[in-house]
């Protein structure tokens, strides 16, 4: 599986994913899209502990399937299309 930039393509609402951010590392969680959220439309709920991040905190994601091992972090901390 390959890391995907959140700015290139988003997971499906409710999809189980792995996600990565430079300051948080690699985690497993569930993606939620909410166009009515006043802070961010793209939220990730951690499945491993209590916590929530958005795509600015975790700009990389990949599909997660039952039984998958946690992947290594991507080769770069930020995708090329990360907003400046």
PDB file as gemmi writes it, atoms N, CA and C in Angstrom:
CRYST1    1.000    1.000    1.000  90.00  90.00  90.00 P 1                      
ATOM      1  N   UNK A   1       0.849  -1.182   0.000  1.00  0.00           N  
ATOM      2  CA  UNK A   1       0.000   0.000   0.000  1.00  0.00           C  
ATOM      3  C   UNK A   1       0.895   1.245   0.000  1.00  0.00           C  
ATOM      4  N   UNK A   2       0.382   2.296  -0.595  1.00  0.00           N  
ATOM      5  CA  UNK A   2       1.137   3.539  -0.680  1.00  0.00           C  
ATOM      6  C   UNK A   2       0.440   4.638   0.100  1.00  0.00           C  
ATOM      7  N   UNK A   3       1.236   5.574   0.606  1.00  0.00           N  
ATOM      8  CA  UNK A   3       0.695   6.758   1.263  1.00  0.00           C  
ATOM      9  C   UNK A   3       0.077   7.667   0.213  1.00  0.00           C  
ATOM     10  N   UNK A   4      -1.059   8.271   0.562  1.00  0.00           N  
ATOM     11  CA  UNK A   4      -1.797   9.152  -0.330  1.00  0.00           C  
ATOM     12  C   UNK A   4      -1.902  10.527   0.342  1.00  0.00           C  
ATOM     13  N   UNK A   5      -1.696  11.563  -0.428  1.00  0.00           N  
ATOM     14  CA  UNK A   5      -1.851  12.923   0.090  1.00  0.00           C  
ATOM     15  C   UNK A   5      -3.337  13.230   0.277  1.00  0.00           C  
ATOM     16  N   UNK A   6      -3.693  13.783   1.442  1.00  0.00           N  
ATOM     17  CA  UNK A   6      -5.067  14.208   1.681  1.00  0.00           C  
ATOM     18  C   UNK A   6      -5.493  15.303   0.716  1.00  0.00           C  
ATOM     19  N   UNK A   7      -4.515  15.979   0.111  1.00  0.00           N  
ATOM     20  CA  UNK A   7      -4.831  17.091  -0.777  1.00  0.00           C  
ATOM     21  C   UNK A   7      -4.983  16.625  -2.218  1.00  0.00           C  
ATOM     22  N   UNK A   8      -4.608  15.370  -2.464  1.00  0.00           N  
ATOM     23  CA  UNK A   8      -4.805  14.749  -3.778  1.00  0.00           C  
ATOM     24  C   UNK A   8      -6.139  14.000  -3.812  1.00  0.00           C  
ATOM     25  N   UNK A   9      -6.397  13.254  -2.727  1.00  0.00           N  
ATOM     26  CA  UNK A   9      -7.605  12.414  -2.666  1.00  0.00           C  
ATOM     27  C   UNK A   9      -7.950  12.149  -1.202  1.00  0.00           C  
ATOM     28  N   UNK A  10      -9.226  12.152  -0.880  1.00  0.00           N  
ATOM     29  CA  UNK A  10      -9.662  11.886   0.488  1.00  0.00           C  
ATOM     30  C   UNK A  10     -10.239  10.475   0.599  1.00  0.00           C  
ATOM     31  N   UNK A  11     -10.178   9.903   1.799  1.00  0.00           N  
ATOM     32  CA  UNK A  11     -10.845   8.611   2.023  1.00  0.00           C  
ATOM     33  C   UNK A  11     -12.360   8.798   1.942  1.00  0.00           C  
ATOM     34  N   UNK A  12     -13.072   7.700   1.940  1.00  0.00           N  
ATOM     35  CA  UNK A  12     -14.529   7.744   1.991  1.00  0.00           C  
ATOM     36  C   UNK A  12     -14.952   8.053   3.425  1.00  0.00           C  
ATOM     37  N   UNK A  13     -16.064   8.747   3.586  1.00  0.00           N  
ATOM     38  CA  UNK A  13     -16.582   9.036   4.919  1.00  0.00           C  
ATOM     39  C   UNK A  13     -16.785   7.727   5.678  1.00  0.00           C  
ATOM     40  N   UNK A  14     -16.198   7.631   6.866  1.00  0.00           N  
ATOM     41  CA  UNK A  14     -16.308   6.429   7.694  1.00  0.00           C  
ATOM     42  C   UNK A  14     -15.232   5.387   7.441  1.00  0.00           C  
ATOM     43  N   UNK A  15     -14.365   5.610   6.463  1.00  0.00           N  
ATOM     44  CA  UNK A  15     -13.346   4.634   6.099  1.00  0.00           C  
ATOM     45  C   UNK A  15     -12.281   4.505   7.194  1.00  0.00           C  
ATOM     46  N   UNK A  16     -11.842   3.258   7.424  1.00  0.00           N  
ATOM     47  CA  UNK A  16     -10.749   2.976   8.344  1.00  0.00           C  
ATOM     48  C   UNK A  16      -9.431   3.233   7.614  1.00  0.00           C  
ATOM     49  N   UNK A  17      -8.542   4.014   8.232  1.00  0.00           N  
ATOM     50  CA  UNK A  17      -7.290   4.396   7.579  1.00  0.00           C  
ATOM     51  C   UNK A  17      -6.123   4.363   8.558  1.00  0.00           C  
ATOM     52  N   UNK A  18      -4.915   4.367   8.005  1.00  0.00           N  
ATOM     53  CA  UNK A  18      -3.724   4.749   8.741  1.00  0.00           C  
ATOM     54  C   UNK A  18      -3.450   6.181   8.327  1.00  0.00           C  
ATOM     55  N   UNK A  19      -2.930   6.972   9.236  1.00  0.00           N  
ATOM     56  CA  UNK A  19      -2.612   8.354   8.910  1.00  0.00           C  
ATOM     57  C   UNK A  19      -1.289   8.749   9.538  1.00  0.00           C  
ATOM     58  N   UNK A  20      -0.639   9.747   8.939  1.00  0.00           N  
ATOM     59  CA  UNK A  20       0.680  10.177   9.407  1.00  0.00           C  
ATOM     60  C   UNK A  20       0.796  11.690   9.382  1.00  0.00           C  
ATOM     61  N   UNK A  21       1.407  12.215  10.425  1.00  0.00           N  
ATOM     62  CA  UNK A  21       1.785  13.617  10.493  1.00  0.00           C  
ATOM     63  C   UNK A  21       3.142  13.724  11.160  1.00  0.00           C  
ATOM     64  N   UNK A  22       3.927  14.689  10.762  1.00  0.00           N  
ATOM     65  CA  UNK A  22       5.286  14.857  11.276  1.00  0.00           C  
ATOM     66  C   UNK A  22       5.336  14.894  12.805  1.00  0.00           C  
ATOM     67  N   UNK A  23       4.398  15.569  13.438  1.00  0.00           N  
ATOM     68  CA  UNK A  23       4.433  15.751  14.888  1.00  0.00           C  
ATOM     69  C   UNK A  23       3.649  14.694  15.663  1.00  0.00           C  
ATOM     70  N   UNK A  24       2.959  13.805  14.942  1.00  0.00           N  
ATOM     71  CA  UNK A  24       2.150  12.806  15.647  1.00  0.00           C  
ATOM     72  C   UNK A  24       2.554  11.367  15.342  1.00  0.00           C  
ATOM     73  N   UNK A  25       3.212  11.120  14.211  1.00  0.00           N  
ATOM     74  CA  UNK A  25       3.605   9.770  13.828  1.00  0.00           C  
ATOM     75  C   UNK A  25       2.500   9.046  13.080  1.00  0.00           C  
ATOM     76  N   UNK A  26       2.584   7.712  13.050  1.00  0.00           N  
ATOM     77  CA  UNK A  26       1.623   6.867  12.327  1.00  0.00           C  
ATOM     78  C   UNK A  26       0.600   6.316  13.319  1.00  0.00           C  
ATOM     79  N   UNK A  27      -0.677   6.455  12.970  1.00  0.00           N  
ATOM     80  CA  UNK A  27      -1.769   5.978  13.808  1.00  0.00           C  
ATOM     81  C   UNK A  27      -2.850   5.334  12.934  1.00  0.00           C  
ATOM     82  N   UNK A  28      -3.715   4.573  13.579  1.00  0.00           N  
ATOM     83  CA  UNK A  28      -4.891   4.002  12.920  1.00  0.00           C  
ATOM     84  C   UNK A  28      -6.107   4.800  13.366  1.00  0.00           C  
ATOM     85  N   UNK A  29      -7.042   5.024  12.431  1.00  0.00           N  
ATOM     86  CA  UNK A  29      -8.236   5.771  12.786  1.00  0.00           C  
ATOM     87  C   UNK A  29      -9.329   5.656  11.752  1.00  0.00           C  
ATOM     88  N   UNK A  30     -10.362   6.474  11.944  1.00  0.00           N  
ATOM     89  CA  UNK A  30     -11.517   6.490  11.059  1.00  0.00           C  
ATOM     90  C   UNK A  30     -11.708   7.908  10.547  1.00  0.00           C  
ATOM     91  N   UNK A  31     -11.819   8.048   9.236  1.00  0.00           N  
ATOM     92  CA  UNK A  31     -12.006   9.354   8.600  1.00  0.00           C  
ATOM     93  C   UNK A  31     -13.465   9.748   8.641  1.00  0.00           C  
ATOM     94  N   UNK A  32     -13.714  11.026   8.910  1.00  0.00           N  
ATOM     95  CA  UNK A  32     -15.071  11.556   8.889  1.00  0.00           C  
ATOM     96  C   UNK A  32     -15.079  12.863   8.107  1.00  0.00           C  
ATOM     97  N   UNK A  33     -15.996  12.960   7.154  1.00  0.00           N  
ATOM     98  CA  UNK A  33     -16.198  14.197   6.405  1.00  0.00           C  
ATOM     99  C   UNK A  33     -17.471  14.857   6.911  1.00  0.00           C  
ATOM    100  N   UNK A  34     -17.342  16.112   7.365  1.00  0.00           N  
ATOM    101  CA  UNK A  34     -18.500  16.844   7.863  1.00  0.00           C  
ATOM    102  C   UNK A  34     -18.457  18.272   7.322  1.00  0.00           C  
ATOM    103  N   UNK A  35     -19.214  18.555   6.259  1.00  0.00           N  
ATOM    104  CA  UNK A  35     -19.180  19.895   5.666  1.00  0.00           C  
ATOM    105  C   UNK A  35     -19.716  20.983   6.595  1.00  0.00           C  
ATOM    106  N   UNK A  36     -20.384  20.603   7.679  1.00  0.00           N  
ATOM    107  CA  UNK A  36     -20.929  21.582   8.620  1.00  0.00           C  
ATOM    108  C   UNK A  36     -20.016  21.864   9.808  1.00  0.00           C  
ATOM    109  N   UNK A  37     -18.899  21.154   9.921  1.00  0.00           N  
ATOM    110  CA  UNK A  37     -17.970  21.394  11.026  1.00  0.00           C  
ATOM    111  C   UNK A  37     -17.347  22.774  10.846  1.00  0.00           C  
ATOM    112  N   UNK A  38     -17.400  23.636  11.858  1.00  0.00           N  
ATOM    113  CA  UNK A  38     -16.881  24.998  11.701  1.00  0.00           C  
ATOM    114  C   UNK A  38     -15.361  25.103  11.687  1.00  0.00           C  
ATOM    115  N   UNK A  39     -14.654  24.055  12.101  1.00  0.00           N  
ATOM    116  CA  UNK A  39     -13.192  24.095  12.167  1.00  0.00           C  
ATOM    117  C   UNK A  39     -12.547  23.393  10.980  1.00  0.00           C  
ATOM    118  N   UNK A  40     -12.963  22.184  10.703  1.00  0.00           N  
ATOM    119  CA  UNK A  40     -12.403  21.416   9.592  1.00  0.00           C  
ATOM    120  C   UNK A  40     -13.432  20.423   9.075  1.00  0.00           C  
ATOM    121  N   UNK A  41     -13.519  20.290   7.770  1.00  0.00           N  
ATOM    122  CA  UNK A  41     -14.445  19.321   7.169  1.00  0.00           C  
ATOM    123  C   UNK A  41     -13.858  17.922   7.169  1.00  0.00           C  
ATOM    124  N   UNK A  42     -12.527  17.802   7.379  1.00  0.00           N  
ATOM    125  CA  UNK A  42     -11.807  16.532   7.272  1.00  0.00           C  
ATOM    126  C   UNK A  42     -11.231  16.151   8.629  1.00  0.00           C  
ATOM    127  N   UNK A  43     -11.902  15.249   9.346  1.00  0.00           N  
ATOM    128  CA  UNK A  43     -11.531  14.869  10.702  1.00  0.00           C  
ATOM    129  C   UNK A  43     -11.146  13.388  10.738  1.00  0.00           C  
ATOM    130  N   UNK A  44     -10.139  13.067  11.536  1.00  0.00           N  
ATOM    131  CA  UNK A  44      -9.731  11.675  11.733  1.00  0.00           C  
ATOM    132  C   UNK A  44      -9.831  11.373  13.226  1.00  0.00           C  
ATOM    133  N   UNK A  45     -10.624  10.352  13.565  1.00  0.00           N  
ATOM    134  CA  UNK A  45     -10.783   9.903  14.941  1.00  0.00           C  
ATOM    135  C   UNK A  45      -9.832   8.731  15.171  1.00  0.00           C  
ATOM    136  N   UNK A  46      -8.952   8.858  16.141  1.00  0.00           N  
ATOM    137  CA  UNK A  46      -7.971   7.812  16.423  1.00  0.00           C  
ATOM    138  C   UNK A  46      -8.668   6.566  16.961  1.00  0.00           C  
ATOM    139  N   UNK A  47      -8.230   5.393  16.481  1.00  0.00           N  
ATOM    140  CA  UNK A  47      -8.764   4.114  16.948  1.00  0.00           C  
ATOM    141  C   UNK A  47      -7.897   3.503  18.041  1.00  0.00           C  
ATOM    142  N   UNK A  48      -6.712   4.066  18.257  1.00  0.00           N  
ATOM    143  CA  UNK A  48      -5.757   3.497  19.205  1.00  0.00           C  
ATOM    144  C   UNK A  48      -5.760   4.189  20.560  1.00  0.00           C  
ATOM    145  N   UNK A  49      -6.243   5.394  20.615  1.00  0.00           N  
ATOM    146  CA  UNK A  49      -6.346   6.142  21.868  1.00  0.00           C  
ATOM    147  C   UNK A  49      -7.328   7.273  21.624  1.00  0.00           C  
ATOM    148  N   UNK A  50      -7.564   8.092  22.641  1.00  0.00           N  
ATOM    149  CA  UNK A  50      -8.461   9.217  22.465  1.00  0.00           C  
ATOM    150  C   UNK A  50      -7.725  10.288  21.682  1.00  0.00           C  
ATOM    151  N   UNK A  51      -8.332  10.805  20.663  1.00  0.00           N  
ATOM    152  CA  UNK A  51      -7.725  11.895  19.928  1.00  0.00           C  
ATOM    153  C   UNK A  51      -8.388  12.118  18.591  1.00  0.00           C  
ATOM    154  N   UNK A  52      -8.275  13.351  18.121  1.00  0.00           N  
ATOM    155  CA  UNK A  52      -8.835  13.765  16.843  1.00  0.00           C  
ATOM    156  C   UNK A  52      -7.827  14.691  16.183  1.00  0.00           C  
ATOM    157  N   UNK A  53      -7.608  14.503  14.882  1.00  0.00           N  
ATOM    158  CA  UNK A  53      -6.765  15.408  14.105  1.00  0.00           C  
ATOM    159  C   UNK A  53      -7.478  15.711  12.793  1.00  0.00           C  
ATOM    160  N   UNK A  54      -6.949  16.692  12.066  1.00  0.00           N  
ATOM    161  CA  UNK A  54      -7.493  16.959  10.738  1.00  0.00           C  
ATOM    162  C   UNK A  54      -6.382  16.759   9.711  1.00  0.00           C  
ATOM    163  N   UNK A  55      -6.701  17.016   8.449  1.00  0.00           N  
ATOM    164  CA  UNK A  55      -5.737  16.712   7.389  1.00  0.00           C  
ATOM    165  C   UNK A  55      -4.528  17.642   7.393  1.00  0.00           C  
ATOM    166  N   UNK A  56      -4.594  18.762   8.079  1.00  0.00           N  
ATOM    167  CA  UNK A  56      -3.417  19.620   8.196  1.00  0.00           C  
ATOM    168  C   UNK A  56      -2.418  19.007   9.182  1.00  0.00           C  
ATOM    169  N   UNK A  57      -2.928  18.337  10.222  1.00  0.00           N  
ATOM    170  CA  UNK A  57      -2.075  17.650  11.195  1.00  0.00           C  
ATOM    171  C   UNK A  57      -1.514  16.351  10.630  1.00  0.00           C  
ATOM    172  N   UNK A  58      -2.292  15.693   9.799  1.00  0.00           N  
ATOM    173  CA  UNK A  58      -1.933  14.388   9.232  1.00  0.00           C  
ATOM    174  C   UNK A  58      -2.181  14.425   7.726  1.00  0.00           C  
ATOM    175  N   UNK A  59      -1.235  14.957   6.948  1.00  0.00           N  
ATOM    176  CA  UNK A  59      -1.475  15.122   5.510  1.00  0.00           C  
ATOM    177  C   UNK A  59      -1.366  13.845   4.677  1.00  0.00           C  
ATOM    178  N   UNK A  60      -0.925  12.738   5.292  1.00  0.00           N  
ATOM    179  CA  UNK A  60      -0.824  11.462   4.575  1.00  0.00           C  
ATOM    180  C   UNK A  60      -1.817  10.454   5.135  1.00  0.00           C  
ATOM    181  N   UNK A  61      -2.350   9.581   4.264  1.00  0.00           N  
ATOM    182  CA  UNK A  61      -3.223   8.494   4.704  1.00  0.00           C  
ATOM    183  C   UNK A  61      -3.063   7.302   3.768  1.00  0.00           C  
ATOM    184  N   UNK A  62      -3.498   6.132   4.245  1.00  0.00           N  
ATOM    185  CA  UNK A  62      -3.600   4.936   3.405  1.00  0.00           C  
ATOM    186  C   UNK A  62      -4.737   4.076   3.923  1.00  0.00           C  
ATOM    187  N   UNK A  63      -5.284   3.266   3.014  1.00  0.00           N  
ATOM    188  CA  UNK A  63      -6.372   2.369   3.393  1.00  0.00           C  
ATOM    189  C   UNK A  63      -5.897   1.396   4.465  1.00  0.00           C  
ATOM    190  N   UNK A  64      -6.801   1.063   5.388  1.00  0.00           N  
ATOM    191  CA  UNK A  64      -6.484   0.091   6.435  1.00  0.00           C  
ATOM    192  C   UNK A  64      -7.489  -1.044   6.353  1.00  0.00           C  
ATOM    193  N   UNK A  65      -6.965  -2.253   6.362  1.00  0.00           N  
ATOM    194  CA  UNK A  65      -7.806  -3.441   6.324  1.00  0.00           C  
ATOM    195  C   UNK A  65      -7.536  -4.271   7.569  1.00  0.00           C  
ATOM    196  N   UNK A  66      -8.516  -5.037   7.986  1.00  0.00           N  
ATOM    197  CA  UNK A  66      -8.403  -5.894   9.163  1.00  0.00           C  
ATOM    198  C   UNK A  66      -7.139  -6.744   9.081  1.00  0.00           C  
ATOM    199  N   UNK A  67      -6.384  -6.769  10.152  1.00  0.00           N  
ATOM    200  CA  UNK A  67      -5.182  -7.594  10.232  1.00  0.00           C  
ATOM    201  C   UNK A  67      -3.922  -6.958   9.667  1.00  0.00           C  
ATOM    202  N   UNK A  68      -4.031  -5.769   9.102  1.00  0.00           N  
ATOM    203  CA  UNK A  68      -2.843  -5.103   8.554  1.00  0.00           C  
ATOM    204  C   UNK A  68      -1.934  -4.629   9.677  1.00  0.00           C  
ATOM    205  N   UNK A  69      -0.630  -4.761   9.450  1.00  0.00           N  
ATOM    206  CA  UNK A  69       0.343  -4.190  10.368  1.00  0.00           C  
ATOM    207  C   UNK A  69       0.450  -2.702  10.116  1.00  0.00           C  
ATOM    208  N   UNK A  70       0.818  -1.967  11.148  1.00  0.00           N  
ATOM    209  CA  UNK A  70       1.004  -0.529  10.999  1.00  0.00           C  
ATOM    210  C   UNK A  70       2.184  -0.289  10.062  1.00  0.00           C  
ATOM    211  N   UNK A  71       2.012   0.568   9.064  1.00  0.00           N  
ATOM    212  CA  UNK A  71       3.085   0.814   8.096  1.00  0.00           C  
ATOM    213  C   UNK A  71       4.165   1.747   8.650  1.00  0.00           C  
ATOM    214  N   UNK A  72       5.289   1.759   7.964  1.00  0.00           N  
ATOM    215  CA  UNK A  72       6.344   2.728   8.249  1.00  0.00           C  
ATOM    216  C   UNK A  72       5.867   4.088   7.776  1.00  0.00           C  
ATOM    217  N   UNK A  73       6.440   5.142   8.344  1.00  0.00           N  
ATOM    218  CA  UNK A  73       6.061   6.492   7.925  1.00  0.00           C  
ATOM    219  C   UNK A  73       6.449   6.719   6.469  1.00  0.00           C  
ATOM    220  N   UNK A  74       5.817   7.692   5.806  1.00  0.00           N  
ATOM    221  CA  UNK A  74       6.168   7.974   4.410  1.00  0.00           C  
ATOM    222  C   UNK A  74       7.590   8.522   4.292  1.00  0.00           C  
ATOM    223  N   UNK A  75       8.099   8.573   3.070  1.00  0.00           N  
ATOM    224  CA  UNK A  75       9.468   9.039   2.832  1.00  0.00           C  
ATOM    225  C   UNK A  75       9.648  10.526   3.115  1.00  0.00           C  
ATOM    226  N   UNK A  76       8.579  11.303   2.991  1.00  0.00           N  
ATOM    227  CA  UNK A  76       8.635  12.734   3.277  1.00  0.00           C  
ATOM    228  C   UNK A  76       7.535  13.077   4.292  1.00  0.00           C  
ATOM    229  N   UNK A  77       7.805  14.075   5.124  1.00  0.00           N  
ATOM    230  CA  UNK A  77       6.820  14.460   6.135  1.00  0.00           C  
ATOM    231  C   UNK A  77       5.588  15.135   5.538  1.00  0.00           C  
ATOM    232  N   UNK A  78       5.792  15.866   4.428  1.00  0.00           N  
ATOM    233  CA  UNK A  78       4.688  16.590   3.803  1.00  0.00           C  
ATOM    234  C   UNK A  78       4.634  16.285   2.314  1.00  0.00           C  
ATOM    235  N   UNK A  79       3.433  16.066   1.785  1.00  0.00           N  
ATOM    236  CA  UNK A  79       3.313  15.857   0.342  1.00  0.00           C  
ATOM    237  C   UNK A  79       3.622  17.150  -0.418  1.00  0.00           C  
ATOM    238  N   UNK A  80       3.977  17.018  -1.673  1.00  0.00           N  
ATOM    239  CA  UNK A  80       4.301  18.193  -2.499  1.00  0.00           C  
ATOM    240  C   UNK A  80       3.148  19.168  -2.616  1.00  0.00           C  
ATOM    241  N   UNK A  81       1.907  18.665  -2.528  1.00  0.00           N  
ATOM    242  CA  UNK A  81       0.740  19.528  -2.686  1.00  0.00           C  
ATOM    243  C   UNK A  81       0.204  20.077  -1.353  1.00  0.00           C  
ATOM    244  N   UNK A  82       0.985  19.943  -0.267  1.00  0.00           N  
ATOM    245  CA  UNK A  82       0.584  20.479   1.031  1.00  0.00           C  
ATOM    246  C   UNK A  82       0.512  22.009   0.930  1.00  0.00           C  
ATOM    247  N   UNK A  83      -0.590  22.631   1.380  1.00  0.00           N  
ATOM    248  CA  UNK A  83      -0.718  24.089   1.261  1.00  0.00           C  
ATOM    249  C   UNK A  83       0.352  24.827   2.064  1.00  0.00           C  
ATOM    250  N   UNK A  84       0.921  25.832   1.463  1.00  0.00           N  
ATOM    251  CA  UNK A  84       1.983  26.623   2.120  1.00  0.00           C  
ATOM    252  C   UNK A  84       1.400  27.603   3.106  1.00  0.00           C  
TER     253      UNK A  84                                                      
END                                                                             
